[in-house]
Amino acid sequence: MKKDSSTKRPYEKVSKIKRQNLVKLVFHQGIKIKHAAKHLKINYAAAKTVISQHRCNVILQNVQYKSNQRCGFTKINNINRSFSLISKLAGEIIKATDHTIQELKKV
């Protein structure tokens, strides 16, 4: 059975403030999309769309990898003894530190 095409589901446009609050609840606080949508009184389908768009447009576009893997590693040699460690959550840098390695002991 097909549904009547004349009856469409109402689409409510989600405001920018609610979008930002939804992203904070889902990514920063770890609340499920369904519960966050109920809390903000947003349609669940619209909330899923907001989250998927945020993942595609914000998080994955801002990621710059030096290697093919997300977590890469390189051998440390005498020339390059420093590295930087960057922690990101929801596309935003939380913590970035630079480290240098002291003289390596050969066994």
ZAPA-23467 format. One line per field, with one value per residue (C-alpha): residue number from 1; residue in one letter; x, y, z. Coordinates in steps of 0.5 Angstrom, whole numbers. Example, Ala and Ser with C-alpha at 12.3 -4.5 7.8 and 13.67 -1.06 7.14 Angstrom:
2
num <- (1 | 2)
residuo <- (A | S)
X <- (25 | 27)
Y <- (-9 | -2)
Z <- (16 | 14)
! end
This chain:
107
num <- (1 | 2 | 3 | 4 | 5 | 6 | 7 | 8 | 9 | 10 | 11 | 12 | 13 | 14 | 15 | 16 | 17 | 18 | 19 | 20 | 21 | 22 | 23 | 24 | 25 | 26 | 27 | 28 | 29 | 30 | 31 | 32 | 33 | 34 | 35 | 36 | 37 | 38 | 39 | 40 | 41 | 42 | 43 | 44 | 45 | 46 | 47 | 48 | 49 | 50 | 51 | 52 | 53 | 54 | 55 | 56 | 57 | 58 | 59 | 60 | 61 | 62 | 63 | 64 | 65 | 66 | 67 | 68 | 69 | 70 | 71 | 72 | 73 | 74 | 75 | 76 | 77 | 78 | 79 | 80 | 81 | 82 | 83 | 84 | 85 | 86 | 87 | 88 | 89 | 90 | 91 | 92 | 93 | 94 | 95 | 96 | 97 | 98 | 99 | 100 | 101 | 102 | 103 | 104 | 105 | 106 | 107)
residuo <- (M | K | K | D | S | S | T | K | R | P | Y | E | K | V | S | K | I | K | R | Q | N | L | V | K | L | V | F | H | Q | G | I | K | I | K | H | A | A | K | H | L | K | I | N | Y | A | A | A | K | T | V | I | S | Q | H | R | C | N | V | I | L | Q | N | V | Q | Y | K | S | N | Q | R | C | G | F | T | K | I | N | N | I | N | R | S | F | S | L | I | S | K | L | A | G | E | I | I | K | A | T | D | H | T | I | Q | E | L | K | K | V)
X <- (0 | 2 | 1 | -3 | 3 | -2 | -1 | 6 | 9 | 10 | 17 | 19 | 26 | 31 | 33 | 41 | 41 | 37 | 42 | 48 | 45 | 44 | 51 | 53 | 49 | 50 | 58 | 60 | 56 | 55 | 47 | 43 | 40 | 33 | 34 | 37 | 31 | 26 | 30 | 30 | 23 | 26 | 23 | 28 | 28 | 30 | 35 | 39 | 39 | 43 | 48 | 49 | 50 | 55 | 59 | 60 | 61 | 64 | 68 | 70 | 72 | 76 | 80 | 87 | 91 | 99 | 98 | 92 | 90 | 87 | 92 | 99 | 106 | 113 | 119 | 123 | 130 | 136 | 133 | 126 | 125 | 119 | 112 | 105 | 99 | 92 | 86 | 79 | 72 | 66 | 71 | 74 | 81 | 80 | 88 | 94 | 101 | 108 | 113 | 120 | 124 | 130 | 136 | 134 | 138 | 141 | 140)
Y <- (0 | 7 | 13 | 19 | 23 | 29 | 28 | 31 | 31 | 38 | 41 | 46 | 50 | 49 | 56 | 57 | 57 | 50 | 47 | 50 | 47 | 40 | 40 | 41 | 36 | 31 | 32 | 35 | 32 | 25 | 25 | 21 | 25 | 22 | 25 | 31 | 33 | 31 | 36 | 42 | 40 | 39 | 33 | 27 | 27 | 34 | 33 | 27 | 31 | 37 | 32 | 29 | 35 | 38 | 31 | 32 | 40 | 42 | 36 | 32 | 38 | 41 | 35 | 35 | 29 | 28 | 21 | 16 | 14 | 18 | 17 | 16 | 15 | 17 | 14 | 19 | 20 | 25 | 31 | 31 | 30 | 34 | 33 | 36 | 33 | 35 | 33 | 35 | 34 | 36 | 39 | 44 | 44 | 42 | 42 | 42 | 41 | 41 | 36 | 35 | 28 | 28 | 24 | 17 | 11 | 6 | -1)
Z <- (0 | -2 | 3 | 0 | -3 | -2 | 6 | 7 | 14 | 16 | 17 | 22 | 21 | 26 | 29 | 29 | 37 | 37 | 32 | 36 | 43 | 39 | 37 | 44 | 47 | 42 | 42 | 48 | 53 | 50 | 50 | 44 | 39 | 41 | 48 | 46 | 40 | 46 | 51 | 45 | 43 | 36 | 31 | 31 | 23 | 23 | 29 | 25 | 19 | 23 | 26 | 20 | 16 | 22 | 21 | 14 | 13 | 20 | 23 | 17 | 13 | 18 | 19 | 16 | 16 | 14 | 13 | 10 | 17 | 22 | 28 | 24 | 27 | 24 | 26 | 30 | 28 | 30 | 25 | 28 | 35 | 36 | 35 | 37 | 40 | 38 | 41 | 38 | 40 | 35 | 30 | 35 | 38 | 45 | 47 | 43 | 46 | 43 | 45 | 44 | 46 | 50 | 47 | 46 | 49 | 45 | 47)
! end
